[in-house]
Each structure stands twice: as C-alpha cells, then as structure tokens.
C-alpha cells in the first residue's frame, strides 16, 4: 500500500491498482475505485479512475488518498508459497 501526498515519497501505480480516497468532510463517504489508466510517466499521476459507483474521473491523488497494489500482493503470495 502506498500513501499519497505529503511525506509519502513518489507515488506510483499501475492499471488495476485500487485508489482509496478518505473522506475529509464529516458525513461524506470514502471513495474507492480501480485505476484504469495511468497518464503520468513511470506510474505517476494523473490516473483515470473508475470509482465503485460507476463514475470515472481523472485524479491527482492528494494526502487523503491511498493506493493499494492487489496484483503485486497476489504475485508475492504465489512466489512465496
């Protein structure tokens, strides 16, 4: 998992990674979605994200976002076991 924004270092993602945007306003839900296109060089933002509600948007993740790498986790499990 990679934290975006301040102190998180360089943000990198690949198609298929998941973006979680934490709600920063009380009463607003968290948003999650799949990265369907990486438009920055070397896996950097912006990302085209298809959110779980079906909405697609171009996103520059901020400090309230986390990127999960589900395919990378699956590869590690396969290699280790």
Phi and psi restraints in degrees (range 20) as a CNS / XPLOR table:
assign (resid 1 and name C) (resid 2 and name N)
       (resid 2 and name CA) (resid 2 and name C) 1.0 -120.6 20.0 2
assign (resid 2 and name N) (resid 2 and name CA)
       (resid 2 and name C) (resid 3 and name N) 1.0 132.4 20.0 2
assign (resid 2 and name C) (resid 3 and name N)
       (resid 3 and name CA) (resid 3 and name C) 1.0 -87.3 20.0 2
assign (resid 3 and name N) (resid 3 and name CA)
       (resid 3 and name C) (resid 4 and name N) 1.0 141.3 20.0 2
assign (resid 3 and name C) (resid 4 and name N)
       (resid 4 and name CA) (resid 4 and name C) 1.0 -97.7 20.0 2
assign (resid 4 and name N) (resid 4 and name CA)
       (resid 4 and name C) (resid 5 and name N) 1.0 172.2 20.0 2
assign (resid 4 and name C) (resid 5 and name N)
       (resid 5 and name CA) (resid 5 and name C) 1.0 81.6 20.0 2
assign (resid 5 and name N) (resid 5 and name CA)
       (resid 5 and name C) (resid 6 and name N) 1.0 -148.7 20.0 2
assign (resid 5 and name C) (resid 6 and name N)
       (resid 6 and name CA) (resid 6 and name C) 1.0 -64.5 20.0 2
assign (resid 6 and name N) (resid 6 and name CA)
       (resid 6 and name C) (resid 7 and name N) 1.0 135.3 20.0 2
assign (resid 6 and name C) (resid 7 and name N)
       (resid 7 and name CA) (resid 7 and name C) 1.0 71.8 20.0 2
assign (resid 7 and name N) (resid 7 and name CA)
       (resid 7 and name C) (resid 8 and name N) 1.0 -4.6 20.0 2
assign (resid 7 and name C) (resid 8 and name N)
       (resid 8 and name CA) (resid 8 and name C) 1.0 -83.6 20.0 2
assign (resid 8 and name N) (resid 8 and name CA)
       (resid 8 and name C) (resid 9 and name N) 1.0 -3.1 20.0 2
assign (resid 8 and name C) (resid 9 and name N)
       (resid 9 and name CA) (resid 9 and name C) 1.0 75.6 20.0 2
assign (resid 9 and name N) (resid 9 and name CA)
       (resid 9 and name C) (resid 10 and name N) 1.0 -158.9 20.0 2
assign (resid 9 and name C) (resid 10 and name N)
       (resid 10 and name CA) (resid 10 and name C) 1.0 -75.5 20.0 2
assign (resid 10 and name N) (resid 10 and name CA)
       (resid 10 and name C) (resid 11 and name N) 1.0 130.6 20.0 2
assign (resid 10 and name C) (resid 11 and name N)
       (resid 11 and name CA) (resid 11 and name C) 1.0 -86.3 20.0 2
assign (resid 11 and name N) (resid 11 and name CA)
       (resid 11 and name C) (resid 12 and name N) 1.0 130.6 20.0 2
assign (resid 11 and name C) (resid 12 and name N)
       (resid 12 and name CA) (resid 12 and name C) 1.0 -138.1 20.0 2
assign (resid 12 and name N) (resid 12 and name CA)
       (resid 12 and name C) (resid 13 and name N) 1.0 141.7 20.0 2
assign (resid 12 and name C) (resid 13 and name N)
       (resid 13 and name CA) (resid 13 and name C) 1.0 -148.8 20.0 2
assign (resid 13 and name N) (resid 13 and name CA)
       (resid 13 and name C) (resid 14 and name N) 1.0 162.4 20.0 2
assign (resid 13 and name C) (resid 14 and name N)
       (resid 14 and name CA) (resid 14 and name C) 1.0 -129.2 20.0 2
assign (resid 14 and name N) (resid 14 and name CA)
       (resid 14 and name C) (resid 15 and name N) 1.0 162.2 20.0 2
assign (resid 14 and name C) (resid 15 and name N)
       (resid 15 and name CA) (resid 15 and name C) 1.0 -56.5 20.0 2
assign (resid 15 and name N) (resid 15 and name CA)
       (resid 15 and name C) (resid 16 and name N) 1.0 133.2 20.0 2
assign (resid 15 and name C) (resid 16 and name N)
       (resid 16 and name CA) (resid 16 and name C) 1.0 102.6 20.0 2
assign (resid 16 and name N) (resid 16 and name CA)
       (resid 16 and name C) (resid 17 and name N) 1.0 -18.2 20.0 2
assign (resid 16 and name C) (resid 17 and name N)
       (resid 17 and name CA) (resid 17 and name C) 1.0 -66.9 20.0 2
assign (resid 17 and name N) (resid 17 and name CA)
       (resid 17 and name C) (resid 18 and name N) 1.0 160.5 20.0 2
assign (resid 17 and name C) (resid 18 and name N)
       (resid 18 and name CA) (resid 18 and name C) 1.0 -109.0 20.0 2
assign (resid 18 and name N) (resid 18 and name CA)
       (resid 18 and name C) (resid 19 and name N) 1.0 137.2 20.0 2
assign (resid 18 and name C) (resid 19 and name N)
       (resid 19 and name CA) (resid 19 and name C) 1.0 -108.6 20.0 2
assign (resid 19 and name N) (resid 19 and name CA)
       (resid 19 and name C) (resid 20 and name N) 1.0 127.2 20.0 2
assign (resid 19 and name C) (resid 20 and name N)
       (resid 20 and name CA) (resid 20 and name C) 1.0 -115.6 20.0 2
assign (resid 20 and name N) (resid 20 and name CA)
       (resid 20 and name C) (resid 21 and name N) 1.0 120.9 20.0 2
assign (resid 20 and name C) (resid 21 and name N)
       (resid 21 and name CA) (resid 21 and name C) 1.0 -109.6 20.0 2
assign (resid 21 and name N) (resid 21 and name CA)
       (resid 21 and name C) (resid 22 and name N) 1.0 113.4 20.0 2
assign (resid 21 and name C) (resid 22 and name N)
       (resid 22 and name CA) (resid 22 and name C) 1.0 -73.1 20.0 2
assign (resid 22 and name N) (resid 22 and name CA)
       (resid 22 and name C) (resid 23 and name N) 1.0 142.3 20.0 2
assign (resid 22 and name C) (resid 23 and name N)
       (resid 23 and name CA) (resid 23 and name C) 1.0 -68.5 20.0 2
assign (resid 23 and name N) (resid 23 and name CA)
       (resid 23 and name C) (resid 24 and name N) 1.0 130.2 20.0 2
assign (resid 23 and name C) (resid 24 and name N)
       (resid 24 and name CA) (resid 24 and name C) 1.0 -109.9 20.0 2
assign (resid 24 and name N) (resid 24 and name CA)
       (resid 24 and name C) (resid 25 and name N) 1.0 9.0 20.0 2
assign (resid 24 and name C) (resid 25 and name N)
       (resid 25 and name CA) (resid 25 and name C) 1.0 -127.7 20.0 2
assign (resid 25 and name N) (resid 25 and name CA)
       (resid 25 and name C) (resid 26 and name N) 1.0 129.0 20.0 2
assign (resid 25 and name C) (resid 26 and name N)
       (resid 26 and name CA) (resid 26 and name C) 1.0 -58.5 20.0 2
assign (resid 26 and name N) (resid 26 and name CA)
       (resid 26 and name C) (resid 27 and name N) 1.0 132.6 20.0 2
assign (resid 26 and name C) (resid 27 and name N)
       (resid 27 and name CA) (resid 27 and name C) 1.0 93.0 20.0 2
assign (resid 27 and name N) (resid 27 and name CA)
       (resid 27 and name C) (resid 28 and name N) 1.0 -11.4 20.0 2
assign (resid 27 and name C) (resid 28 and name N)
       (resid 28 and name CA) (resid 28 and name C) 1.0 -95.2 20.0 2
assign (resid 28 and name N) (resid 28 and name CA)
       (resid 28 and name C) (resid 29 and name N) 1.0 136.2 20.0 2
assign (resid 28 and name C) (resid 29 and name N)
       (resid 29 and name CA) (resid 29 and name C) 1.0 -77.0 20.0 2
assign (resid 29 and name N) (resid 29 and name CA)
       (resid 29 and name C) (resid 30 and name N) 1.0 159.0 20.0 2
assign (resid 29 and name C) (resid 30 and name N)
       (resid 30 and name CA) (resid 30 and name C) 1.0 -65.2 20.0 2
assign (resid 30 and name N) (resid 30 and name CA)
       (resid 30 and name C) (resid 31 and name N) 1.0 151.6 20.0 2
assign (resid 30 and name C) (resid 31 and name N)
       (resid 31 and name CA) (resid 31 and name C) 1.0 -117.3 20.0 2
assign (resid 31 and name N) (resid 31 and name CA)
       (resid 31 and name C) (resid 32 and name N) 1.0 135.7 20.0 2
assign (resid 31 and name C) (resid 32 and name N)
       (resid 32 and name CA) (resid 32 and name C) 1.0 -132.5 20.0 2
assign (resid 32 and name N) (resid 32 and name CA)
       (resid 32 and name C) (resid 33 and name N) 1.0 150.9 20.0 2
assign (resid 32 and name C) (resid 33 and name N)
       (resid 33 and name CA) (resid 33 and name C) 1.0 -168.2 20.0 2
assign (resid 33 and name N) (resid 33 and name CA)
       (resid 33 and name C) (resid 34 and name N) 1.0 171.8 20.0 2
assign (resid 33 and name C) (resid 34 and name N)
       (resid 34 and name CA) (resid 34 and name C) 1.0 -99.5 20.0 2
assign (resid 34 and name N) (resid 34 and name CA)
       (resid 34 and name C) (resid 35 and name N) 1.0 135.6 20.0 2
assign (resid 34 and name C) (resid 35 and name N)
       (resid 35 and name CA) (resid 35 and name C) 1.0 -76.1 20.0 2
assign (resid 35 and name N) (resid 35 and name CA)
       (resid 35 and name C) (resid 36 and name N) 1.0 118.2 20.0 2
assign (resid 35 and name C) (resid 36 and name N)
       (resid 36 and name CA) (resid 36 and name C) 1.0 -104.2 20.0 2
assign (resid 36 and name N) (resid 36 and name CA)
       (resid 36 and name C) (resid 37 and name N) 1.0 -13.8 20.0 2
assign (resid 36 and name C) (resid 37 and name N)
       (resid 37 and name CA) (resid 37 and name C) 1.0 -156.8 20.0 2
assign (resid 37 and name N) (resid 37 and name CA)
       (resid 37 and name C) (resid 38 and name N) 1.0 135.9 20.0 2
assign (resid 37 and name C) (resid 38 and name N)
       (resid 38 and name CA) (resid 38 and name C) 1.0 -107.6 20.0 2
assign (resid 38 and name N) (resid 38 and name CA)
       (resid 38 and name C) (resid 39 and name N) 1.0 118.0 20.0 2
assign (resid 38 and name C) (resid 39 and name N)
       (resid 39 and name CA) (resid 39 and name C) 1.0 -101.5 20.0 2
assign (resid 39 and name N) (resid 39 and name CA)
       (resid 39 and name C) (resid 40 and name N) 1.0 -12.6 20.0 2
assign (resid 39 and name C) (resid 40 and name N)
       (resid 40 and name CA) (resid 40 and name C) 1.0 -87.8 20.0 2
assign (resid 40 and name N) (resid 40 and name CA)
       (resid 40 and name C) (resid 41 and name N) 1.0 162.7 20.0 2
assign (resid 40 and name C) (resid 41 and name N)
       (resid 41 and name CA) (resid 41 and name C) 1.0 -72.8 20.0 2
assign (resid 41 and name N) (resid 41 and name CA)
       (resid 41 and name C) (resid 42 and name N) 1.0 139.2 20.0 2
assign (resid 41 and name C) (resid 42 and name N)
       (resid 42 and name CA) (resid 42 and name C) 1.0 63.7 20.0 2
assign (resid 42 and name N) (resid 42 and name CA)
       (resid 42 and name C) (resid 43 and name N) 1.0 28.9 20.0 2
assign (resid 42 and name C) (resid 43 and name N)
       (resid 43 and name CA) (resid 43 and name C) 1.0 85.7 20.0 2
assign (resid 43 and name N) (resid 43 and name CA)
       (resid 43 and name C) (resid 44 and name N) 1.0 8.1 20.0 2
assign (resid 43 and name C) (resid 44 and name N)
       (resid 44 and name CA) (resid 44 and name C) 1.0 -85.3 20.0 2
assign (resid 44 and name N) (resid 44 and name CA)
       (resid 44 and name C) (resid 45 and name N) 1.0 160.9 20.0 2
assign (resid 44 and name C) (resid 45 and name N)
       (resid 45 and name CA) (resid 45 and name C) 1.0 -61.9 20.0 2
assign (resid 45 and name N) (resid 45 and name CA)
       (resid 45 and name C) (resid 46 and name N) 1.0 161.3 20.0 2
assign (resid 45 and name C) (resid 46 and name N)
       (resid 46 and name CA) (resid 46 and name C) 1.0 -83.6 20.0 2
assign (resid 46 and name N) (resid 46 and name CA)
       (resid 46 and name C) (resid 47 and name N) 1.0 161.3 20.0 2
assign (resid 46 and name C) (resid 47 and name N)
       (resid 47 and name CA) (resid 47 and name C) 1.0 -121.7 20.0 2
assign (resid 47 and name N) (resid 47 and name CA)
       (resid 47 and name C) (resid 48 and name N) 1.0 139.8 20.0 2
assign (resid 47 and name C) (resid 48 and name N)
       (resid 48 and name CA) (resid 48 and name C) 1.0 -89.6 20.0 2
assign (resid 48 and name N) (resid 48 and name CA)
       (resid 48 and name C) (resid 49 and name N) 1.0 119.2 20.0 2
assign (resid 48 and name C) (resid 49 and name N)
       (resid 49 and name CA) (resid 49 and name C) 1.0 -118.7 20.0 2
assign (resid 49 and name N) (resid 49 and name CA)
       (resid 49 and name C) (resid 50 and name N) 1.0 131.2 20.0 2
assign (resid 49 and name C) (resid 50 and name N)
       (resid 50 and name CA) (resid 50 and name C) 1.0 -98.6 20.0 2
assign (resid 50 and name N) (resid 50 and name CA)
       (resid 50 and name C) (resid 51 and name N) 1.0 105.6 20.0 2
assign (resid 50 and name C) (resid 51 and name N)
       (resid 51 and name CA) (resid 51 and name C) 1.0 -73.0 20.0 2
assign (resid 51 and name N) (resid 51 and name CA)
       (resid 51 and name C) (resid 52 and name N) 1.0 158.6 20.0 2
assign (resid 51 and name C) (resid 52 and name N)
       (resid 52 and name CA) (resid 52 and name C) 1.0 -60.9 20.0 2
assign (resid 52 and name N) (resid 52 and name CA)
       (resid 52 and name C) (resid 53 and name N) 1.0 -20.3 20.0 2
assign (resid 52 and name C) (resid 53 and name N)
       (resid 53 and name CA) (resid 53 and name C) 1.0 -84.9 20.0 2
assign (resid 53 and name N) (resid 53 and name CA)
       (resid 53 and name C) (resid 54 and name N) 1.0 2.3 20.0 2
assign (resid 53 and name C) (resid 54 and name N)
       (resid 54 and name CA) (resid 54 and name C) 1.0 96.4 20.0 2
assign (resid 54 and name N) (resid 54 and name CA)
       (resid 54 and name C) (resid 55 and name N) 1.0 -13.7 20.0 2
assign (resid 54 and name C) (resid 55 and name N)
       (resid 55 and name CA) (resid 55 and name C) 1.0 -72.5 20.0 2
assign (resid 55 and name N) (resid 55 and name CA)
       (resid 55 and name C) (resid 56 and name N) 1.0 136.9 20.0 2
assign (resid 55 and name C) (resid 56 and name N)
       (resid 56 and name CA) (resid 56 and name C) 1.0 -114.9 20.0 2
assign (resid 56 and name N) (resid 56 and name CA)
       (resid 56 and name C) (resid 57 and name N) 1.0 135.3 20.0 2
assign (resid 56 and name C) (resid 57 and name N)
       (resid 57 and name CA) (resid 57 and name C) 1.0 -147.9 20.0 2
assign (resid 57 and name N) (resid 57 and name CA)
       (resid 57 and name C) (resid 58 and name N) 1.0 153.3 20.0 2
assign (resid 57 and name C) (resid 58 and name N)
       (resid 58 and name CA) (resid 58 and name C) 1.0 -86.0 20.0 2
assign (resid 58 and name N) (resid 58 and name CA)
       (resid 58 and name C) (resid 59 and name N) 1.0 124.9 20.0 2
assign (resid 58 and name C) (resid 59 and name N)
       (resid 59 and name CA) (resid 59 and name C) 1.0 -125.1 20.0 2
assign (resid 59 and name N) (resid 59 and name CA)
       (resid 59 and name C) (resid 60 and name N) 1.0 134.2 20.0 2
assign (resid 59 and name C) (resid 60 and name N)
       (resid 60 and name CA) (resid 60 and name C) 1.0 -109.4 20.0 2
assign (resid 60 and name N) (resid 60 and name CA)
       (resid 60 and name C) (resid 61 and name N) 1.0 95.9 20.0 2
assign (resid 60 and name C) (resid 61 and name N)
       (resid 61 and name CA) (resid 61 and name C) 1.0 -58.2 20.0 2
assign (resid 61 and name N) (resid 61 and name CA)
       (resid 61 and name C) (resid 62 and name N) 1.0 140.0 20.0 2
assign (resid 61 and name C) (resid 62 and name N)
       (resid 62 and name CA) (resid 62 and name C) 1.0 -105.6 20.0 2
assign (resid 62 and name N) (resid 62 and name CA)
       (resid 62 and name C) (resid 63 and name N) 1.0 -167.0 20.0 2
assign (resid 62 and name C) (resid 63 and name N)
       (resid 63 and name CA) (resid 63 and name C) 1.0 -68.9 20.0 2
assign (resid 63 and name N) (resid 63 and name CA)
       (resid 63 and name C) (resid 64 and name N) 1.0 -10.4 20.0 2
assign (resid 63 and name C) (resid 64 and name N)
       (resid 64 and name CA) (resid 64 and name C) 1.0 -95.3 20.0 2
assign (resid 64 and name N) (resid 64 and name CA)
       (resid 64 and name C) (resid 65 and name N) 1.0 14.1 20.0 2
assign (resid 64 and name C) (resid 65 and name N)
       (resid 65 and name CA) (resid 65 and name C) 1.0 -118.1 20.0 2
assign (resid 65 and name N) (resid 65 and name CA)
       (resid 65 and name C) (resid 66 and name N) 1.0 150.0 20.0 2
assign (resid 65 and name C) (resid 66 and name N)
       (resid 66 and name CA) (resid 66 and name C) 1.0 -131.5 20.0 2
assign (resid 66 and name N) (resid 66 and name CA)
       (resid 66 and name C) (resid 67 and name N) 1.0 138.7 20.0 2
assign (resid 66 and name C) (resid 67 and name N)
       (resid 67 and name CA) (resid 67 and name C) 1.0 -107.9 20.0 2
assign (resid 67 and name N) (resid 67 and name CA)
       (resid 67 and name C) (resid 68 and name N) 1.0 127.4 20.0 2
assign (resid 67 and name C) (resid 68 and name N)
       (resid 68 and name CA) (resid 68 and name C) 1.0 -105.0 20.0 2
assign (resid 68 and name N) (resid 68 and name CA)
       (resid 68 and name C) (resid 69 and name N) 1.0 143.8 20.0 2
assign (resid 68 and name C) (resid 69 and name N)
       (resid 69 and name CA) (resid 69 and name C) 1.0 -114.2 20.0 2
assign (resid 69 and name N) (resid 69 and name CA)
       (resid 69 and name C) (resid 70 and name N) 1.0 75.5 20.0 2
assign (resid 69 and name C) (resid 70 and name N)
       (resid 70 and name CA) (resid 70 and name C) 1.0 -62.2 20.0 2
assign (resid 70 and name N) (resid 70 and name CA)
       (resid 70 and name C) (resid 71 and name N) 1.0 -35.5 20.0 2
assign (resid 70 and name C) (resid 71 and name N)
       (resid 71 and name CA) (resid 71 and name C) 1.0 -69.2 20.0 2
assign (resid 71 and name N) (resid 71 and name CA)
       (resid 71 and name C) (resid 72 and name N) 1.0 -37.1 20.0 2
assign (resid 71 and name C) (resid 72 and name N)
       (resid 72 and name CA) (resid 72 and name C) 1.0 -66.8 20.0 2
assign (resid 72 and name N) (resid 72 and name CA)
       (resid 72 and name C) (resid 73 and name N) 1.0 -38.4 20.0 2
assign (resid 72 and name C) (resid 73 and name N)
       (resid 73 and name CA) (resid 73 and name C) 1.0 -63.5 20.0 2
assign (resid 73 and name N) (resid 73 and name CA)
       (resid 73 and name C) (resid 74 and name N) 1.0 -42.2 20.0 2
assign (resid 73 and name C) (resid 74 and name N)
       (resid 74 and name CA) (resid 74 and name C) 1.0 -64.2 20.0 2
assign (resid 74 and name N) (resid 74 and name CA)
       (resid 74 and name C) (resid 75 and name N) 1.0 -40.2 20.0 2
assign (resid 74 and name C) (resid 75 and name N)
       (resid 75 and name CA) (resid 75 and name C) 1.0 -63.2 20.0 2
assign (resid 75 and name N) (resid 75 and name CA)
       (resid 75 and name C) (resid 76 and name N) 1.0 -41.9 20.0 2
assign (resid 75 and name C) (resid 76 and name N)
       (resid 76 and name CA) (resid 76 and name C) 1.0 -63.0 20.0 2
assign (resid 76 and name N) (resid 76 and name CA)
       (resid 76 and name C) (resid 77 and name N) 1.0 -42.0 20.0 2
assign (resid 76 and name C) (resid 77 and name N)
       (resid 77 and name CA) (resid 77 and name C) 1.0 -64.2 20.0 2
assign (resid 77 and name N) (resid 77 and name CA)
       (resid 77 and name C) (resid 78 and name N) 1.0 -41.4 20.0 2
assign (resid 77 and name C) (resid 78 and name N)
       (resid 78 and name CA) (resid 78 and name C) 1.0 -65.4 20.0 2
assign (resid 78 and name N) (resid 78 and name CA)
       (resid 78 and name C) (resid 79 and name N) 1.0 -40.9 20.0 2
assign (resid 78 and name C) (resid 79 and name N)
       (resid 79 and name CA) (resid 79 and name C) 1.0 -70.1 20.0 2
assign (resid 79 and name N) (resid 79 and name CA)
       (resid 79 and name C) (resid 80 and name N) 1.0 -32.4 20.0 2
assign (resid 79 and name C) (resid 80 and name N)
       (resid 80 and name CA) (resid 80 and name C) 1.0 -85.1 20.0 2
assign (resid 80 and name N) (resid 80 and name CA)
       (resid 80 and name C) (resid 81 and name N) 1.0 -15.9 20.0 2
